């Protein structure tokens, strides 16, 4: 192991750089982005029979007005892919006004299918963080359904629902910071035509309501 120095731009100070070829990422976990503030990260939300993206998604694709939503039931991933208005199952994801803002999309059937697939509570709000990737020369957002931020709603004494502003996370996250480096690198390597199904959004049939008191024990990280 040797030591050398490298200059810092715009500074007279120099910091030592230690050469260590024996360093290994084995045993390290990449800390989950959900544990940090992420206002400017792409997100996808399920809430009260509606879905929506956040402003960060709209800004990253400023020329996109219509998208398709794809779901891989086996890998538990959701993708949002830009498309043309006249393509089958295309939907507008933003307002038609000059100032483009996210649009909440009513989708009782789709909402109910995802709730059933993931065994979620339909009365909670679920927020997924994602990344903009390029696959097969196409840009798309990919979200992992197994890593949601969960905002619990509870029934107050007056009969009204109270929404938590502090998210909880899946119970298995309690004793970990994230996932191993190798697993993390492979997590977003997908083929958008392999295992994904395009969903048309409709709200013609209401999802069957579930018991709002049904909860899963999940740790809270504040």
N, C-alpha and C positions, 0 to 999 in steps of 0.2 A: 504494500500500500504506500503510495507516494503522495506528496503534497505539492501543488503548484498554485500560482495565483493567476487570476484573470481580472482585467479591469472592468469597472462598472461604468456604463455610459454616463456622461455628464457629471462625473464625480472623480475626485483625486484619490479616493479610498480604493483599496483593493481587498477583495475577500479571498480567503484560501479555498481552493477546490481540491477535495481529497479524492484521489483515484482509488476506487475499491471495486475491482472486478468480481469480488466474492459476494457482492450484494445480490440478494434474490428477493423476488416478490412473493415467494412461497410463505404462506401463513398470513399474508396481509389481506385485508378486506377494504374495498373501496367504499367509503362512507356514503350511505344513501342520500341522494339529493333532497329527499323528503324531510330530512332532519335539519335542513337549512332554509332560510328565507328564499322563496323562488317566485317572486312576483313576475319576473320577466321570462320565466320558463314556460314552454307550451304545456297546457293542461286541458283535460277533457273531463267534464262533470256530468254525473247522473244525479238528477234531483227531481222528485215529485213528477214522475212520468215525462220528464223532459231531459234533453241532453244539450250540451253547448260546449264550445271551445272558449278559450280566453283571448284577450286582445293580443297576446304575444303570438298566437298562431296566425291571426289575421295579418299582423304586421310582417311576419316572416314570408308570407306569400301575398304581397300587396296587389297582384294582378289576378288573384283567384276569387271568384264569386260563388262557384259551385263545387261541391265535393261529393264523393261517395264514401260511405262508411263500410269498412270490411272487418269481419271478425274471424279469427282462427280459434275454433272451439277447443281444439286439442292443445295448442300452445298457450291458450288463454291470453291472446293479444288482440288489440284493436288497432286498426289503421284508418287514417283519414287521408284520402287521395284526391287531389285536384282533378276536376273533369270539366267538360263542356256542358252548357245548360241543357242541350238536347240529348245528352247521353242517358241511357236507362238508369233509373234510381238516383239521378242527380238531385241534389238539394242545395238550396242557398244557405250558406253558413254565416252570412253577415247581412247587415242592413243594406238597403238599396240607396241609402242617402250618401251624400258626398263624404261625410265623416263615417267611414266604415267601422261598425262595431259588431261584436258577436251577437248572434241571434239564437234565442232559445227555441229548440225544435221539439214540438209535442210528439210523443212516440210511445204510446201505451204498450203496443205489442212488442216493439224492440226493447223497451225498458224492462218489461216483464220477462222476456227471454234471457236477457243478461242477468237480471236478478236471480232467476232460476238457475242459470248456468253456474254462477259464482256463489250461490247460496247466501246472497246478501239480504239485508232487511230493507224492504221497499220504502220504509219511512225515514231512512237515513239518507244523507248526502254523501256521495262517493266522488273523490277527486283523484284523477290519474295524472301523473307527470309523464311527459313524453319527449321525444327528440325528432327533429326533422332530419330525415336520412334520404340518400339517393340509392335506389335499387332498380336494376335493369333500366337505367337512364330515366327513371321517374323519381320525382320528389314526392315524399309522403311523410306524414307524422305517424309514429308508432307509439302505442301506449300499452303498458303491461297491466292487465286486469288483476293480476295477483298482488299488486303493490299499491293499493289505494290508501289515500288519506280518508278516514271515516269520521264524519261529523254526526254525532248521535243526537237524536231527538227523544225527549222524554215527556211524559204526560204530567202536567202540573196539577195542583189541587183544584184549580178552577176549570179543569177540563181542556185547557189549551196546551198546545205542543210547544216545548221550549227547545230551541236549537243550540247545540254547543258550538262555540267559536274556536275551541281547541280541538284539533284532530286527535284521534286515536289511530293505532296502527295494528296490523295483524299480530297475533300473540307471539308468533315465532320470531319476531323482530326484537323481542325484549332482551335477549342475551347476545345480540350481534350488532355490529356497526353497519354491515353491508354484506356484499357477496365477494367471494374470492376473485382476484384479478382476472384469472383466465375465464371464469364463468361470466364475469362482467363484460369482457371483450366479445364474447360470443352471443350475448343476450339480444343484441339488435341486428344480428346478421340473418336476414330473412329474404325469402323470395316472395314477392307480393302475389305471385300466381300459384303458390304452393300452399294449399290448405286454407286459404281465405275465401269467405263467401261475402258477396256484396249484399247489404241490407237496404231495402227500400223502407223509408220511414213512414209509418201510418199510425193513426190513433183511432181507428174505427172500432176496435174491440178493447174494452178496458181490462187491465190486468186485475186479477183477483186480489183483493186486499189481504194483507197478512196481519197477524197480531202485532200491534205497535210496541208491545212490551217485550217481544222476543229480542233478546240481545245475546251477543257473544262476548265473553270476557276478553277484553283487549287492554293492554297497558297504555297509559297515557304518558306522552313525553312532552314536557313543557319547556 
